Amino acid sequence: MNSIFQTNFDHFKEAINTTSSDYFAPALECIEATKQAILSGNKILLCGNGGSASTASHITNDFIGHMTNWHRKGYPAIALTADISVLTALTNDFGYDAVFSRQVETLGVRGDILWGFSTSGNSQNVIRAVESCKEAGIKTAVFTCRSGGKLKDMADIWIPVNTDEPMLAEALHLFYIHSIAESIELDLDPVQ
């Protein structure tokens, strides 16, 4: 096998092979907080950069669409990464660090929840979004690497994965968000 593939697979197996509650308990807390937002008639705001922007957009699709129950109503979710006109205008007018916080200030209300994705935990625009959420009474859940960066101490719920390698963290974030979304759907709208 190609050595890069072998190394990456070995690191991936190490990262996913954990039984530590440090990696499960926060995900369970995120399930409950997100369910509460949905049940209260609130919404999920999602943001991230690069590959993490795609993660935010991807899970928004699953909230609005479905996981396994094709017949349930959609859950209100907005990917703050998806509107190119908004993103480019805010970046031009306010700077890239404000690209998500400005949207939180405009779209977010008390009782919503923000899911922020940053493999390093140090993405300034995600940090600013979390700060805006604090001011607005919006709960925050951040998905990072193992070390967590600045965001681990800022968020209401810090969800680390067991690696500091960005590529593996992004892959594990997809596993986490699908598992969380499927758990939410099973609790709120089980397939009959």
C-alpha positions in Angstrom: 0.0 0.0 0.0 1.1 3.5 -0.7 2.9 4.8 2.4 0.8 8.0 2.7 -2.4 5.9 2.7 -1.0 3.5 5.2 0.2 6.3 7.5 -3.2 8.1 7.2 -5.2 5.0 7.8 -3.0 4.1 10.9 -3.5 7.6 12.3 -7.2 7.4 11.6 -7.5 4.1 13.4 -5.7 5.6 16.4 -7.9 8.7 16.4 -11.2 6.8 16.2 -10.2 4.0 18.6 -11.1 5.7 21.8 -13.4 4.9 24.7 -12.8 8.1 26.6 -15.9 9.9 27.7 -14.0 13.1 26.9 -15.0 12.4 23.3 -18.6 11.1 23.9 -20.0 13.2 26.7 -19.8 16.6 24.8 -21.5 15.1 21.7 -24.3 13.8 23.9 -24.6 17.3 25.4 -24.8 18.8 21.9 -27.6 16.4 21.1 -29.7 17.6 24.0 -28.9 21.3 23.5 -29.8 21.1 19.8 -33.0 19.2 20.5 -34.0 21.8 23.0 -33.5 24.6 20.4 -35.6 22.7 17.8 -38.3 21.9 20.3 -38.4 25.6 21.4 -39.0 26.7 17.8 -35.5 28.0 17.5 -32.8 27.3 14.8 -29.3 25.9 14.3 -26.7 28.3 12.9 -23.6 26.7 11.4 -20.2 28.1 10.4 -16.6 27.1 9.5 -13.8 27.8 7.1 -12.6 25.8 4.1 -13.4 22.1 4.5 -15.2 23.0 7.7 -17.5 25.4 5.7 -18.5 22.3 3.6 -19.2 20.4 6.9 -21.5 23.2 8.1 -23.3 23.2 4.8 -23.5 19.4 4.6 -25.2 19.0 8.0 -27.6 21.9 7.3 -28.8 19.8 4.4 -29.4 16.8 6.7 -31.3 18.9 9.2 -33.6 20.4 6.6 -33.8 17.2 4.7 -33.5 14.0 6.7 -31.2 11.4 8.1 -33.2 8.2 8.0 -36.8 9.4 8.4 -37.8 10.8 5.0 -41.3 11.8 6.3 -40.3 14.1 9.1 -40.6 17.9 9.0 -37.3 19.7 8.4 -35.4 21.2 11.3 -34.6 24.9 10.9 -30.9 25.3 10.2 -28.9 28.0 8.4 -25.3 27.5 7.1 -23.7 30.9 7.5 -21.2 29.7 4.9 -23.6 29.3 2.0 -24.7 32.7 0.7 -21.8 33.9 -1.5 -23.2 37.4 -1.9 -23.4 37.9 1.8 -20.0 36.3 2.4 -18.2 38.5 -0.1 -20.0 41.7 0.9 -19.4 41.2 4.6 -15.7 40.3 3.9 -15.3 43.4 1.8 -17.2 45.8 4.1 -16.4 44.4 7.6 -13.4 42.1 7.1 -13.2 38.3 7.1 -13.1 38.1 10.9 -16.7 39.5 11.0 -18.1 37.3 8.3 -20.0 35.0 10.7 -20.5 37.3 13.7 -22.4 39.9 11.6 -24.8 37.1 10.4 -25.2 35.9 14.0 -26.1 39.4 15.1 -28.6 39.7 12.2 -30.2 36.2 12.1 -29.7 34.8 15.6 -32.1 35.0 18.5 -31.9 33.9 22.1 -32.6 30.1 22.3 -30.8 29.3 19.0 -27.7 27.2 18.9 -24.5 27.8 16.9 -22.4 24.9 15.7 -18.9 26.2 14.8 -16.2 24.1 13.1 -12.5 24.9 13.4 -10.0 22.1 13.4 -7.4 24.4 15.1 -9.9 26.0 17.4 -8.3 29.3 16.6 -10.3 30.5 13.5 -10.9 34.2 14.3 -14.2 34.4 12.5 -15.6 31.4 14.4 -14.3 33.0 17.6 -16.0 36.2 16.8 -19.2 34.3 16.0 -19.1 32.6 19.4 -18.5 36.0 21.1 -21.6 37.4 19.3 -23.6 34.4 20.5 -22.6 35.0 24.1 -24.0 38.6 23.8 -27.2 37.4 22.3 -28.0 34.4 24.6 -27.3 31.9 21.9 -25.8 28.5 23.0 -22.6 27.5 21.2 -21.2 24.1 20.3 -17.7 24.0 18.7 -16.1 21.1 17.0 -12.3 21.2 17.0 -9.2 19.0 17.1 -8.0 17.4 20.4 -6.1 20.5 21.6 -9.1 22.8 21.0 -7.3 26.1 20.7 -9.0 29.2 22.0 -12.5 27.9 21.3 -12.4 25.1 23.8 -12.7 27.6 26.7 -15.1 29.9 25.0 -17.9 27.6 23.9 -20.8 26.3 26.0 -20.1 22.8 24.5 -16.6 21.9 23.3 -16.6 18.8 21.1 -13.0 17.6 20.4 -11.9 14.7 18.3 -9.0 12.5 19.2 -6.4 14.0 16.8 -4.6 17.2 16.1 -4.2 16.4 12.4 -6.6 18.7 10.4 -7.5 16.2 7.7 -8.4 13.5 10.2 -10.2 16.1 12.4 -12.4 17.1 9.4 -13.2 13.4 8.6 -14.1 12.7 12.3 -16.2 15.9 12.4 -18.4 14.4 9.6 -18.8 11.2 11.6 -19.7 13.1 14.7 -22.2 15.4 13.1 -24.0 12.6 11.3 -24.2 10.6 14.5 -25.5 13.6 16.4 -28.0 14.5 13.7 -29.2 10.9 13.5 -29.6 10.8 17.3 -31.6 14.0 17.3 -33.9 12.7 14.5 -34.4 9.3 16.3 -35.4 11.1 19.5 -37.7 13.7 17.9 -39.1 11.9 14.8 -38.5 8.1 15.0 -39.3 6.2 11.8 -42.8 4.6 12.4 
